[in-house]
Amino acid sequence: MKLVIKHEIRGRIRVHFCRKALSIHEADVLEQHLLSLPGVKKAKVYDRTADAAVEYQGDRNAVLRSLKDLSFPQLERTVQVPGDTGRKLNREYKEKLIQKVLARAAMKVFCPAPVRALCSLARSVQYVAKGVRCLLKGKLEVEVLDAAAISVSLFRRDFDTAGSVMFLLGIGELLEEWTHKKSVGDLARSMSLNIDKVWLNADGKEILVPGSKIKQGDLVTVHMGNVIPFDGEVRWGEAMVNQAALTGESMPVKKETESYVYAGTVVEEGEITFCVKTAAGDTRFERITSMIEESEKLKSSLEGKAATLADALVPWSLGATGLTWLLTRNATKAISILMVDFSCALKLAMPLAVLSAMRESGSHHITVKGGKYLEAVAQAETIVFDKTGTLTMACPVVAKVEAFGGRKEEDMLRLAACLEEHFPHSMAKAVVDEARRRKLDHEEMHSRVDYIVAHGIASYVKDERVIIGSYHFVFEDEKCQVPEGEIDRFNALLPEYSHLYLAIGGELAAVICIEDPLRPEAAQIIQELKKLGIKKTVMMTGDSQRTAQSAALRVGVDEYYSEVLPEDKARFVEEEKKKGRKVIMVGDGINDSPALSASDAGIAISEGAAIAREIADITISENDLYQLVVLKTISNCLMKRIHQNYRQVIGFNLGLILLGVTGVLQPATSALLHNTSTLAISLKSMTNLLG
């Protein structure tokens, strides 16, 4: 593609593609492709000017070659972008905002006073109508105050003041709507599916293939704990499906033959094979957007208090207006109170602050599903960590495989990988990765695989029961035995490793030793969280007492619990809440789901089990646990901003009222300053909290 370099500094280049403009879709596709190029750190595409700004590291010439080799027809075929990236929304609202400002300026400069007066009268109808409807419902809310201020200004023939009030109200409504839709859109996109690989059912065999290869009519199998990647109709199998992300239903729904399943829902129990009806999952974004907009989860208690206080102050403003007129018989002083109210700023600034904080969290790869969860994180005193995959690295590795009963190490690892690859957990991934590293390919050699939460996996191979899991599951629940004469070798297994036990036909076949190193930043994160207000840090794990104690001492948590079950984690969270403490739970596995659901703010690791991500209130990236510190900092700063907004709104507007009552300010000036302050506080509420 032909291009021209417009500007360049070290590590950053701006180019112009030799076209008049790019369509919104072309710009989205191009930006997605640029971000995927090696060495590119940031990329921004400007559709109106057909420009692209690229920040890179490494070889400049390689970046330029990549830009020159671009071909839009080829990009259209190879690059997948979300159905709605937000670019169209931003353009729409920027144009609306510019049009409003230009129309107001043109009106002031070119239109004579009588025409401006007629326009003000015409525009006032909608505001007065809102106020009347509010009164007819028996309510005294901010719409009544707006209608009264505009009506009194018109009655006094102060058309410029009325026009200014309506203009600023319109700008405020537009900014609120824009920010709300953008925040909801950003949140919905982050919650939308990122389909990697799925199990294609071909001729009765399950084959792991990229999601992009699936087409309408294919059969896809979904096992327990996994996300359903596409819309479709169940052909066989039975499962309990969690649809909360789409419908808000708290209880899982039973799905069986001929039931319809939706992309983004999660199989909690059982497994199903369904026929794909909508390969791209086109409607998921719209469903999530609707769910977010309708859900009360978005509103924190502080937002609700702001709205309640705003409406509660309306009668006081009206009463103060009447009292001032009765005492002074001065209409100008009375109207100055009517022109200034606390409600606009309170109702506008608080939701904008919360939604902007959610948006800012998203820019740090933190997905927050509701404003009340930011508030819960800010108020939290206790944080509970799962160990495996959370405080430890998200990629544990197989250190050693001990085969028993004369079996071959490679065969046992191949069989373990064949079972474990069906379930998304960090230790399962370690087994699968080790088998792949050793190039131990396998075909599906087992029947249906059953996952027993917090215990292990069971199946049948050639009519023999095969199980893999914890010591408790293999030896206590299943009563398996160590082969005769090998008990000493079994007892000599190194305790610093986590162990997966594989048994065939009731006899121990292998022990897979997993090395799960702690995250290097874990200890520092614990200390940082304590500085930010966390009073109690807890680690809970299904590992042995010795393994748990070693990890707890190195990380520096206040308390730790070993060999716990999912219900133990949830019970601990509930007990902490009964003591009046706000609790955060951080986990990544299926067994963390009950505790994530029970906590005030459940935080899941993005690469963990799908059900954990769906149930969790907040999702963070696996790459760096420091995001917990970022999340806590944003939450604390949000609460400070909201309380600061309260003080600024009440203090500034109270000052305007006093200046108006004493005759220092005229009503028109009071209205202008009031609306300007509302706009200024709202714009400040939209800025990033972390600078």
Rosetta blueprint (number, residue, H / E / L):
1 M L
2 K L
3 L E
4 V E
5 I E
6 K E
7 H E
8 E E
9 I E
10 R L
11 G L
12 R E
13 I E
14 R E
15 V E
16 H E
17 F E
18 C L
19 R L
20 K L
21 A L
22 L L
23 S L
24 I H
25 H H
26 E H
27 A H
28 D H
29 V H
30 L H
31 E H
32 Q H
33 H H
34 L H
35 L H
36 S H
37 L L
38 P L
39 G L
40 V E
41 K E
42 K E
43 A E
44 K E
45 V E
46 Y E
47 D L
48 R L
49 T L
50 A L
51 D E
52 A E
53 A E
54 V E
55 E E
56 Y E
57 Q L
58 G L
59 D L
60 R H
61 N H
62 A H
63 V H
64 L H
65 R H
66 S H
67 L H
68 K H
69 D L
70 L L
71 S L
72 F H
73 P H
74 Q H
75 L H
76 E H
77 R H
78 T H
79 V L
80 Q L
81 V L
82 P L
83 G L
84 D L
85 T L
86 G L
87 R H
88 K H
89 L H
90 N H
91 R H
92 E H
93 Y H
94 K H
95 E H
96 K H
97 L H
98 I H
99 Q H
100 K H
101 V H
102 L H
103 A H
104 R H
105 A H
106 A H
107 M H
108 K H
109 V H
110 F H
111 C L
112 P L
113 A H
114 P H
115 V H
116 R H
117 A H
118 L H
119 C H
120 S H
121 L H
122 A H
123 R H
124 S H
125 V H
126 Q H
127 Y H
128 V H
129 A H
130 K H
131 G H
132 V H
133 R H
134 C H
135 L H
136 L H
137 K L
138 G L
139 K L
140 L L
141 E L
142 V H
143 E H
144 V H
145 L H
146 D H
147 A H
148 A H
149 A H
150 I H
151 S H
152 V H
153 S H
154 L H
155 F H
156 R L
157 R L
158 D L
159 F H
160 D H
161 T H
162 A H
163 G H
164 S H
165 V H
166 M H
167 F H
168 L H
169 L H
170 G H
171 I H
172 G H
173 E H
174 L H
175 L H
176 E H
177 E H
178 W H
179 T H
180 H H
181 K H
182 K H
183 S H
184 V H
185 G H
186 D H
187 L H
188 A H
189 R H
190 S H
191 M H
192 S L
193 L L
194 N L
195 I L
196 D L
197 K E
198 V E
199 W E
200 L E
201 N E
202 A E
203 D L
204 G L
205 K E
206 E E
207 I E
208 L E
209 V E
210 P E
211 G H
212 S H
213 K H
214 I L
215 K L
216 Q L
217 G L
218 D L
219 L E
220 V E
221 T E
222 V E
223 H L
224 M L
225 G L
226 N L
227 V E
228 I L
229 P L
230 F L
231 D E
232 G E
233 E E
234 V E
235 R E
236 W E
237 G E
238 E E
239 A E
240 M E
241 V E
242 N E
243 Q L
244 A H
245 A H
246 L H
247 T H
248 G L
249 E L
250 S L
251 M L
252 P L
253 V E
254 K E
255 K E
256 E L
257 T L
258 E L
259 S L
260 Y E
261 V E
262 Y L
263 A L
264 G L
265 T L
266 V E
267 V E
268 E E
269 E E
270 G E
271 E E
272 I E
273 T E
274 F E
275 C E
276 V E
277 K E
278 T E
279 A L
280 A L
281 G L
282 D L
283 T L
284 R H
285 F H
286 E H
287 R H
288 I H
289 T H
290 S H
291 M H
292 I H
293 E H
294 E H
295 S L
296 E H
297 K H
298 L H
299 K L
300 S L
301 S H
302 L H
303 E H
304 G H
305 K H
306 A H
307 A H
308 T H
309 L H
310 A H
311 D H
312 A H
313 L H
314 V H
315 P H
316 W H
317 S H
318 L H
319 G H
320 A H
321 T H
322 G H
323 L H
324 T H
325 W H
326 L H
327 L H
328 T H
329 R L
330 N L
331 A H
332 T H
333 K H
334 A H
335 I H
336 S H
337 I H
338 L H
339 M L
340 V L
341 D L
342 F L
343 S H
344 C H
345 A H
346 L H
347 K H
348 L H
349 A H
350 M H
351 P H
352 L H
353 A H
354 V H
355 L H
356 S H
357 A H
358 M H
359 R H
360 E H
361 S H
362 G H
363 S H
364 H L
365 H L
366 I E
367 T E
368 V E
369 K L
370 G L
371 G H
372 K H
373 Y H
374 L H
375 E H
376 A H
377 V H
378 A H
379 Q H
380 A L
381 E L
382 T E
383 I E
384 V E
385 F E
386 D E
387 K H
388 T H
389 G H
390 T H
391 L H
392 T E
393 M L
394 A L
395 C L
396 P L
397 V E
398 V E
399 A E
400 K E
401 V E
402 E E
403 A E
404 F L
405 G L
406 G L
407 R L
408 K L
409 E H
410 E H
411 D H
412 M H
413 L H
414 R H
415 L H
416 A H
417 A H
418 C H
419 L H
420 E H
421 E L
422 H L
423 F L
424 P L
425 H L
426 S H
427 M H
428 A H
429 K H
430 A H
431 V H
432 V H
433 D H
434 E H
435 A H
436 R H
437 R H
438 R L
439 K L
440 L L
441 D L
442 H L
443 E L
444 E L
445 M L
446 H L
447 S L
448 R L
449 V L
450 D E
451 Y E
452 I E
453 V L
454 A L
455 H L
456 G E
457 I E
458 A E
459 S E
460 Y E
461 V E
462 K L
463 D L
464 E E
465 R E
466 V E
467 I E
468 I E
469 G E
470 S L
471 Y H
472 H H
473 F H
474 V H
475 F H
476 E H
477 D H
478 E L
479 K L
480 C L
481 Q E
482 V L
483 P L
484 E L
485 G L
486 E L
487 I H
488 D H
489 R H
490 F H
491 N H
492 A L
493 L L
494 L L
495 P L
496 E L
497 Y L
498 S E
499 H E
500 L E
501 Y E
502 L E
503 A E
504 I E
505 G L
506 G L
507 E E
508 L E
509 A E
510 A E
511 V E
512 I E
513 C E
514 I E
515 E E
516 D L
517 P L
518 L E
519 R L
520 P L
521 E L
522 A H
523 A H
524 Q H
525 I H
526 I H
527 Q H
528 E H
529 L H
530 K H
531 K H
532 L L
533 G L
534 I L
535 K L
536 K E
537 T E
538 V E
539 M E
540 M E
541 T L
542 G L
543 D L
544 S L
545 Q H
546 R H
547 T H
548 A H
549 Q H
550 S H
551 A H
552 A H
553 L H
554 R H
555 V H
556 G L
557 V L
558 D L
559 E E
560 Y E
561 Y E
562 S L
563 E L
564 V L
565 L L
566 P H
567 E H
568 D H
569 K H
570 A H
571 R H
572 F H
573 V H
574 E H
575 E H
576 E H
577 K H
578 K H
579 K L
580 G L
581 R L
582 K L
583 V E
584 I E
585 M E
586 V E
587 G E
588 D L
589 G L
590 I H
591 N H
592 D H
593 S H
594 P H
595 A H
596 L H
597 S H
598 A H
599 S L
600 D L
601 A E
602 G E
603 I E
604 A E
605 I E
606 S L
607 E L
608 G L
609 A L
610 A H
611 I H
612 A H
613 R H
614 E H
615 I H
616 A L
617 D L
618 I E
619 T E
620 I E
621 S L
622 E L
623 N L
624 D L
625 L L
626 Y L
627 Q H
628 L H
629 V H
630 V H
631 L H
632 K H
633 T H
634 I H
635 S H
636 N H
637 C H
638 L H
639 M H
640 K H
641 R H
642 I H
643 H H
644 Q H
645 N H
646 Y H
647 R H
648 Q H
649 V H
650 I H
651 G H
652 F H
653 N H
654 L H
655 G H
656 L H
657 I H
658 L H
659 L H
660 G H
661 V H
662 T L
663 G L
664 V L
665 L L
666 Q L
667 P H
668 A H
669 T H
670 S H
671 A H
672 L H
673 L H
674 H H
675 N H
676 T H
677 S H
678 T H
679 L H
680 A H
681 I H
682 S H
683 L H
684 K H
685 S H
686 M L
687 T L
688 N L
689 L L
690 L L
691 G L
